Amino acid sequence: MRISRTAPWAAGLAAAALFLIPATATAGPQRTAAAPRAAAAATSVDDYYAPAAGKTGAALKKALHDIIKNQSTVTYDGVWNALKVTDQDPANPNNVILVYSGRSQSKNTNGGGVNDWNREHVWAKSHGDFGTATGPGTDLHHLRPEDVTVNSTRGNKDFDMGGSPVAEAPGSYTDADSFEPRDAVKGDVARMLLYMAVRYEGGDGFPDLEMNDKVNNGTAPLFGRLSLLKQWNQMDPPDAFEQRRNQVIFDTYQHNRNPFIDHPEWVNSIW
């Protein structure tokens, strides 16, 4: 395997222990719902996840769903400005980091042209046919900036190992039915997909998104491969960029969190 990061889950979690990390957001969200009072009042990660304490398996998944479903929403147009904040390059506030490419690129080059960046749905929107509807289609926890060409290459493929190198995305590979992201974001990808499988359970007008252990899922509301994504979650623990992103989404936009960034050990507790 081409995985270079082997630190244990505990590495990088200290920064997620508090909600007191200041958000650097400068662009406001376009919301279609009021900020949930419970989330806004929470003062620590432990408080936020208190209803899930001590649970495992299906009970933990349900408890987390009930927590994170309380969120504000962002319009699809609003996603452009949100990503300029959530994915800002820590070394250059004028740029964003492209998720698969790893490239730092001007925030102002978003669009549909060659070498522009656009809105990548890590849970491909055709997997459940939710399109760009407000909800899963605009959920910032799985939307990331990416080069237009690389985004097209990834398409709606499931995630797996191997294939041919992807131009403009060093360390990424693809074949006919799968995509392998660069090592530095393998865990990020896993945690984004697992968030979606917990957040969207079919109870609010959207499909019940679920994980499975195969590729080539087509338009079914399924994503794989689960066994490999679990490995990626363990081998690439949350880093400062991912933790800051989770915090900004909570503080400024959706007011909900990705539980697997705060508690990556919960992946094995559920699946």
Secondary structure per residue as TSV (DSSP state, phi and psi in degrees):
chain	resnum	aa	ss	phi	psi
A	1	M	-	360.0	148.0
A	2	R	-	-96.9	53.6
A	3	I	-	-113.8	121.0
A	4	S	-	-103.0	-13.2
A	5	R	-	-103.2	115.1
A	6	T	-	-123.2	19.6
A	7	A	-	-66.8	151.3
A	8	P	-	-68.9	166.3
A	9	W	T	-55.6	-34.8
A	10	A	T	-63.8	-25.2
A	11	A	T	-62.6	133.5
A	12	G	T	82.8	2.3
A	13	L	-	-88.3	-13.5
A	14	A	G	-59.8	-37.8
A	15	A	G	-69.4	-17.4
A	16	A	G	-89.7	1.2
A	17	A	G	-76.2	-15.4
A	18	L	B	-128.8	155.1
A	19	F	S	-94.2	10.6
A	20	L	-	-91.2	8.9
A	21	I	-	-70.4	123.0
A	22	P	-	-72.9	133.2
A	23	A	-	-77.1	141.9
A	24	T	-	-101.1	16.9
A	25	A	-	-62.0	138.3
A	26	T	-	-121.2	-17.4
A	27	A	S	-108.0	126.8
A	28	G	-	-78.5	155.7
A	29	P	-	-80.4	162.2
A	30	Q	-	-102.2	106.3
A	31	R	B	-103.4	148.9
A	32	T	S	-117.6	5.8
A	33	A	S	-147.9	154.0
A	34	A	-	-71.6	151.0
A	35	A	-	-63.8	130.4
A	36	P	-	-61.8	134.2
A	37	R	H	-67.0	-39.1
A	38	A	H	-63.2	-44.6
A	39	A	H	-65.9	-41.5
A	40	A	H	-64.8	-30.8
A	41	A	H	-85.0	-13.8
A	42	A	-	-64.1	142.8
A	43	T	-	-114.6	-8.3
A	44	S	B	-153.5	162.7
A	45	V	H	-60.1	-40.5
A	46	D	H	-60.9	-41.8
A	47	D	H	-62.3	-45.1
A	48	Y	H	-59.4	-41.8
A	49	Y	T	-97.5	12.1
A	50	A	G	-52.1	-41.0
A	51	P	G	-64.8	-14.9
A	52	A	G	-96.1	-6.0
A	53	A	T	-58.3	131.5
A	54	G	T	81.2	-1.3
A	55	K	-	-94.6	156.5
A	56	T	-	-141.4	169.4
A	57	G	H	59.2	-140.8
A	58	A	H	-61.8	-33.9
A	59	A	H	-65.7	-38.4
A	60	L	H	-67.7	-43.9
A	61	K	H	-59.0	-44.7
A	62	K	H	-64.6	-43.0
A	63	A	H	-61.5	-42.8
A	64	L	H	-66.3	-40.4
A	65	H	H	-57.9	-45.8
A	66	D	H	-63.8	-28.7
A	67	I	H	-76.4	-52.4
A	68	I	H	-82.7	-12.6
A	69	K	T	-70.4	-17.0
A	70	N	-	-81.0	97.4
A	71	Q	-	-149.5	157.0
A	72	S	-	-85.6	164.8
A	73	T	-	-122.3	158.9
A	74	V	B	-120.7	140.0
A	75	T	-	-72.3	163.1
A	76	Y	H	-65.1	-36.9
A	77	D	H	-64.7	-38.4
A	78	G	H	-64.9	-21.2
A	79	V	H	-60.3	-35.7
A	80	W	H	-53.1	-54.8
A	81	N	H	-69.7	-34.2
A	82	A	H	-62.3	-44.0
A	83	L	H	-64.8	-27.6
A	84	K	H	-67.5	-18.8
A	85	V	H	-98.4	-50.0
A	86	T	H	-64.9	-32.5
A	87	D	T	-112.5	24.5
A	88	Q	E	-60.1	138.2
A	89	D	E	-67.5	120.4
A	90	P	T	-59.5	-24.5
A	91	A	T	-93.9	-9.3
A	92	N	E	-153.6	101.6
A	93	P	E	-67.4	-6.7
A	94	N	E	-87.9	-6.0
A	95	N	E	-121.0	162.2
A	96	V	E	-116.1	159.0
A	97	I	E	-98.1	126.4
A	98	L	-	-80.2	131.5
A	99	V	T	-64.0	-51.1
A	100	Y	T	-84.9	-37.9
A	101	S	T	-73.6	-32.6
A	102	G	-	75.1	6.5
A	103	R	-	-82.8	140.7
A	104	S	E	-90.0	123.8
A	105	Q	E	-138.5	147.5
A	106	S	E	-53.8	135.1
A	107	K	G	-58.9	-28.9
A	108	N	G	-81.3	-0.5
A	109	T	G	-99.0	29.6
A	110	N	B	-81.3	143.7
A	111	G	S	158.5	-153.4
A	112	G	S	-117.5	3.7
A	113	G	S	-82.7	164.9
A	114	V	T	-58.2	132.5
A	115	N	T	72.8	0.4
A	116	D	-	-73.1	169.2
A	117	W	E	-111.9	147.8
A	118	N	E	-134.5	-170.6
A	119	R	E	-94.4	105.0
A	120	E	E	-86.4	124.0
A	121	H	E	-88.2	105.4
A	122	V	S	-63.1	-43.4
A	123	W	S	-84.4	100.0
A	124	A	-	-53.3	132.5
A	125	K	T	-64.9	-20.9
A	126	S	T	-73.3	-18.0
A	127	H	T	-80.2	78.5
A	128	G	T	122.5	-8.9
A	129	D	T	55.0	44.6
A	130	F	-	-96.5	-4.6
A	131	G	T	56.1	-137.8
A	132	T	T	-111.1	24.1
A	133	A	-	-62.7	144.5
A	134	T	T	-59.5	123.1
A	135	G	T	136.0	-125.9
A	136	P	G	-61.2	-30.7
A	137	G	G	-70.9	-14.2
A	138	T	G	-128.2	13.5
A	139	D	-	-73.9	116.3
A	140	L	T	-65.5	-19.1
A	141	H	T	-68.4	-14.3
A	142	H	T	-128.4	6.9
A	143	L	E	-99.0	129.7
A	144	R	E	-138.4	152.6
A	145	P	E	-70.0	140.4
A	146	E	E	-154.4	149.9
A	147	D	E	-53.9	137.8
A	148	V	H	-56.4	-44.7
A	149	T	H	-67.6	-42.3
A	150	V	H	-65.5	-40.2
A	151	N	H	-57.8	-43.7
A	152	S	H	-65.4	-39.2
A	153	T	H	-63.3	-42.2
A	154	R	H	-66.4	-41.2
A	155	G	T	56.7	-129.7
A	156	N	T	-114.4	27.7
A	157	K	-	-70.2	147.2
A	158	D	E	-71.0	176.1
A	159	F	E	-107.3	134.9
A	160	D	-	-160.7	-179.3
A	161	M	S	-96.3	146.1
A	162	G	-	99.9	178.0
A	163	G	-	113.1	-161.8
A	164	S	E	-96.6	150.5
A	165	P	E	-58.0	144.1
A	166	V	-	-95.8	120.3
A	167	A	T	-59.8	138.4
A	168	E	T	71.5	8.8
A	169	A	S	-139.5	74.6
A	170	P	T	-55.8	132.6
A	171	G	T	89.2	-4.5
A	172	S	-	-101.3	150.9
A	173	Y	E	-137.9	155.5
A	174	T	E	-151.2	153.2
A	175	D	-	-136.7	-160.4
A	176	A	S	-65.7	-29.0
A	177	D	S	-132.2	11.5
A	178	S	E	-153.1	164.7
A	179	F	E	-136.3	134.9
A	180	E	E	-114.5	114.5
A	181	P	-	-77.1	164.8
A	182	R	-	-59.2	155.6
A	183	D	G	-56.2	-38.6
A	184	A	G	-66.4	-15.5
A	185	V	G	-124.5	13.5
A	186	K	H	-59.4	-46.6
A	187	G	H	-66.6	-37.7
A	188	D	H	-56.8	-47.1
A	189	V	H	-59.9	-46.7
A	190	A	H	-58.5	-46.7
A	191	R	H	-70.2	-30.5
A	192	M	H	-66.5	-43.9
A	193	L	H	-66.4	-41.6
A	194	L	H	-67.8	-35.2
A	195	Y	H	-56.8	-47.6
A	196	M	H	-61.8	-37.9
A	197	A	H	-68.0	-24.6
A	198	V	H	-89.6	-41.1
A	199	R	H	-66.6	-41.3
A	200	Y	-	-108.3	101.3
A	201	E	B	-113.0	13.6
A	202	G	S	87.7	4.1
A	203	G	S	-95.3	-2.7
A	204	D	S	-128.9	37.9
A	205	G	S	87.2	0.8
A	206	F	S	-115.6	162.6
A	207	P	-	-63.3	159.1
A	208	D	B	-83.2	100.2
A	209	L	-	-80.3	131.3
A	210	E	E	-140.8	159.1
A	211	M	E	-94.1	151.4
A	212	N	-	-143.3	-175.0
A	213	D	S	-115.8	40.4
A	214	K	-	-142.0	170.1
A	215	V	S	-111.7	179.6
A	216	N	-	63.2	45.0
A	217	N	-	-79.1	-10.7
A	218	G	T	63.5	-129.5
A	219	T	T	-97.0	3.4
A	220	A	S	-64.5	148.8
A	221	P	S	-77.0	52.8
A	222	L	E	-131.2	152.0
A	223	F	E	-141.2	146.2
A	224	G	-	-143.1	176.5
A	225	R	-	-99.1	128.2
A	226	L	H	-61.3	-45.0
A	227	S	H	-60.5	-37.8
A	228	L	H	-74.2	-39.8
A	229	L	H	-61.7	-35.3
A	230	K	H	-64.0	-38.4
A	231	Q	H	-64.6	-43.6
A	232	W	H	-62.6	-38.5
A	233	N	H	-59.5	-40.2
A	234	Q	H	-76.2	-39.9
A	235	M	H	-83.7	-19.7
A	236	D	S	-125.6	81.3
A	237	P	-	-68.3	164.3
A	238	P	-	-58.5	132.8
A	239	D	-	-105.8	-178.1
A	240	A	H	-62.4	-37.2
A	241	F	H	-63.8	-46.0
A	242	E	H	-66.8	-40.1
A	243	Q	H	-66.2	-42.5
A	244	R	H	-62.6	-42.0
A	245	R	H	-59.5	-45.7
A	246	N	H	-58.9	-41.5
A	247	Q	H	-67.4	-42.4
A	248	V	H	-64.9	-40.9
A	249	I	I	-61.4	-40.4
A	250	F	I	-67.8	-49.0
A	251	D	I	-69.4	-40.0
A	252	T	I	-112.0	-27.8
A	253	Y	I	-119.0	-78.7
A	254	Q	S	-92.5	-21.4
A	255	H	-	62.9	27.0
A	256	N	-	-132.5	166.6
A	257	R	-	-121.9	160.0
A	258	N	-	-89.8	109.0
A	259	P	H	-63.5	-23.4
A	260	F	H	-83.2	-10.7
A	261	I	H	-80.2	-40.6
A	262	D	H	-75.1	-35.2
A	263	H	-	-138.5	75.0
A	264	P	T	-61.5	-21.4
A	265	E	T	-67.2	-17.4
A	266	W	H	-69.7	-17.0
A	267	V	H	-59.4	-50.8
A	268	N	H	-71.8	-20.6
A	269	S	H	-72.8	-25.2
A	270	I	H	-98.5	-45.5
A	271	W	-	-107.5	360.0
